[in-house]
């Protein structure tokens, strides 16, 4: 066992559903189904819709689930705004909320949000510390006083302080991929949102050591930092059943793989030149060609393909002792097409959690 190998966790892996944009009614309906099927929680992405309102609708419909943002875009929002939203959601869900923050990429931050992006890792460190300073002030532990490189907060009159509640110990997680941001996660975050495009080689040889070094710099116990891991899980009992999910997984991996910052994962496994090939196909508008670049051998590293009755064991074999929560990346699309599929996914959820 290497110096940075994950320590076995006593608790079972929690099993969540990744979801995105929807109406409030649809969000509530899906949450009821997911809760009834035996999932642990739901993770909300932020793309064309902010997550807060549909998350609130889902939480009211499914009171036993844990909810997290994976991720909410940080930099366009003041740390105070993010902290206030998190505080309210934690109170209303009785502590069943984790705030997941991410930097997004420069193009979106600068051109879509018209916000600052320079030095994103240092900015995210300061942002996370500012959010936590707000939360301490909300808990009445100390006066608001955060003086950072990017954010300064020092005014919180009593009439502007959120009402107190018993669920103020809110986990603040961040997404990270590269070594600098992984180190920041180790320094200041309660959890790490692992990128959906990952391998266990990446987690063991890059992510965990880099998070551990950050934790050591900050004098923290790395075992207290949770890994929240989206998974391209593709269950099915026949080639016809598996084919759509496998194609969907290959296509999504291919899209992520066009990003030069992620190309090291292919290189680490000995797959040279994959990102260049993917970018050529993308420039030509050849989506099928992009997916074809992801071979079955590559898929075994980046996804889990298994019969339904083996998927829970495969998830546990891969992530037990490493992930606090596994998040199903492909399940929502399948459930929305065929609502009865929630019961099959629920069987996997219950077996994974047991």
N, C-alpha and C positions, 0 to 999 in steps of 0.2 A: 504494500500500500504506500503510495507516494505521500510526501509531506502535506500536499494540498487535497488529498482524497476526501470526499464528503464523509462525514460521520453518520452512521445509521441513525435514523429518526425513529422514535418509539411510535409515533402516530402514523396511521395509514395516510396514503396520498389522497388529498382532496381532489374532486373531479368536477370541473366547471365547464360551462358552455360559453364559447365566444359568440358575441352577437354585435350587430351594428345598427344601422338606421332602421327605424320603424315608427309607426304611429304609437301613441300611448296605449290605445286599446290592444294593439297587436303585442306590444311589449308586455302588458299585463297577462294576456292570454298565454304567451309563450312561457312566461315565468311560472304560471300555475301548472302548466304541463311538465315543465322541467322539475319543479319541486315535487310533483306527484310521482315522477318517475324515479326519484332518488338521487338526483344530482346534488352536489354540495353548494354550487353557486353559479353566478353568471358574471362574465367579464365583458365590459362595454368598451368598444373602440370609439374613436372620434375621427370621423372623416367628413361627410357632408352634413352631419347633425351633431350638435353637442349632446353628451350622454346624460346630462343631469335629470331632465324631465322624464325621459323614458325609464331611467333607472328608478326614479321615485315611484312611477306607476307600477313597475315590476315589484318593487319592495313592498308596496301596499297589498299586492295580490299574492305574494309568496313570502310570508313572514319568517320562514326558517332558512332561506337562502342567504349566502354571503355574497356581497356585491363589490366589485372593484372596477376601476377604470383602467383600461389597458391599451392605450394610455389616453389621458387627457393632455392636450397640448399645453405646455407650461408657459413659454415665454410671452405669448400675447396677453396673458392674464397677470395681473398683479399677484404676488404671493398672498396678499391679504384676501383677495377674491377667492383664490383656490382654497385657502384655509377656512374661510367662512362657509363655502359650499360643503367642504368635507365635514366641518363641524355639524352643520345642520343634518346632513345625510347620516352621519354616525349617530346623532341623537335620535332621529326618527326611525332608524333601523335597529336601535338598541345595540349598537356596537358592531353591526354586521356590514361594515363598509371599510374598504381600504382605498386610499387615494393613490392611484398610479399615475405618475407624471412622465412625460417624455419631451425631448427637445424638438422632435420632428426634423426635417431636413431644411437646409438654408433656403431653397427656392420657395417653399411654402411659407416659412416664417417671414421672409423679406417681401416676397411678391404677393402672397395671398393675405397675410395678416398685417403687413406693413409694420413689422416689429424688428427689434435688434437680435442679431444672431452671433455676433463675434465671440470667439472663445467659448463655444457651447458647453464644454465640460466644466470649466471654471464657473460659468454662469449657472449651470445646473446645481453645482455644489452650493453656491450662494443662495440660489432660489430655494432649494430644499431646506437649508438652514433657516431661511427667512420664514418659510411656511411653519416650521417647527417652533420658531420663536412666537409666531402668532398663536399657535395652539397652546403653548405654555401660558401665554397671557390670557387666553380664553378660559384655561383651567384655573386661573387666578393664582398661579404659582409665582409669577413675577410680572413686573411692568414690561410692556412692550418696548424692547430696546435691541434692535438689530442694526448693526452698522457693518455692511459688507462692501465688497468691491463694486457690486452692481445694484444692490437693493439696500435701502435705508428705511426703516420703519420705527417710529418712536411715539406715535400719537394714537391713543385708544381710550377716549373718555368713557366713563361708565355707561352713558346712554347709547354708545355705539358698540359696546361689548356684547357679543351674543349671549343669550340666556344660558345659564349653566345647566349641565346635565351630567349623568354618571358614566358617560361613554367617551370621554375626552382623550383616552389613550389611543389615538388614531395612527395606524400604520401608514407611513409615507414611503411608497416604492417608486423606483425610477427604472426606465428602460435603458439598456446599454448593450453595446456590441463590441466596440474596440477597447483597447487596453486603458486608455485614459479615462473614459467614462466608466468602465468597469471598476477602476480604482476609486473613482468618486462614489460609486454605489457602495463600495466597501467602507468608505469613510462616513457617509451620512445617511444612507437609505436603510429602511427596515426590510426591504425586499427588492429583488431584481426581476424585472420583466424580461425574460430571455426572448431573443428574437425568434419568430416562428421558423426561420431558416437556420437550423442549428444541427449539429451532430454531437454525439457523446464525446467524440474526440475534442471538439471545440470546448464543450463544457468542462471536461476534466483537465485538458492541457492548457487552455487559455483563460476561460471565464473564471473558474474557481481560483486559480492562483492569483489572477489579477485582482479579484475581489478581496482575497485574503490579504494581499499586500496593502490594499487600501485600508482594510480593517486594522491591520497592524499599525499603520501610520497614525490612526486615530485612537489607538488603544482600545479597540472594540473586540468583542468575541464574534468571530466570523460565523459560528454556529447559530447565532441569533438572527442572521440575515436569510430570509426565505427566498427560494427560487420559485418563480411563477412561470410555468413553461407551456406555451402553446404547442400543440402536437398535430402534425398532419396524420391523423389516425384514419385508416381506410379499412373498415371491416366489411367482410362479405363472404358468403359461402359458395359462390360460383364465379367463374370468370365473367359472366354477364353482369352479375351484381357488383363485382369489384371494379369493372372497367371504368365507369363514370367517375368514381372517387379517385382511382389511380390517375386518370387523365387530369382531373382537377388538381390533384396534388402536384403532379409533374409541371403543370402549367404555372401554378403559383410559385413553386420553387424556381422555375425558370425566370419568372418576372423579378423575384427578389434577387436572383443570381446575376441580373444585368447590372446591378449596382457594384461599381469597382471596389467599394469599401468592404464588400462581402466576399470578394473573389478569393481571399486567402483560405476560405474553408474548402473550396475545390482543390486548391494547391496543396493544402495540408494532407489531403487524402490521395494525392498523386494524380488528380485530374487536371492536367495543365490545359490552358487555353479555353476553358469552358465559357468564362465570362465574355471573352472576345467573340466567340461563336454566337452566344446568346444575343449580344448587342447587334451583331450583323443581321440576324434574323429579325430582331425587333425593328431595326431601321428599315427593313424591307416589308414590314407589316406581316411577317410570317409567324403567326402565333403557334400554329401546329409544329412548325420547324423548331421553334423555341422549346416546346415540350419534348420533342424527339431528342433534343440534346441531353435531356435528363434520362440516363440509362436506368435499367432496373437495379444495377449495382449501386448507383448513386442514390436511388430511391430508398434502398435499404438503410442508408446512413441518415437520410433527412426525413424519413417518414416511417410509419409502422403499418404494414399491410398484413392482415391476418383474418382467419375465420372469426365470426362473432364470438364463439365460445372460447377463443384463445386470446382475444384482444386485451382483456383485463390482466391476464398473466403477463402478456408482452409489455404492457404499460408498467406493471409493477417491476418486472425484471429490469427494464431500462431505467426507470426513474426513482424507484424506492431508495431512500437514503440520500437522494439528491434534490428532488423537487418537493416543495410543500404542497403545491397545487399543479395539476395538469389541466390544460384547457383545450377542449376539442375545437379545432379550427374549422373542420369541414361539416360538423354535425348539423348546424342550424339550417344550412341550405337543404340538406336531405330531409330534415324534419318539416320544413315549410312545404316541400313538395309532397311529402307523404306523412301526415301527422301521426300515423301509427308507428313510424320509425322511432318515435320518442321512447317507446317501451323497450325496443331493442337496445337503444343507447342507455336507457335506464338500467337494464340488466348489467351492462358493462360498468356503469357508474357504481352500482351497489357492490359488484364484485371487486372493483378497484379500491373502494373505500374500506372494505371489510378487513 
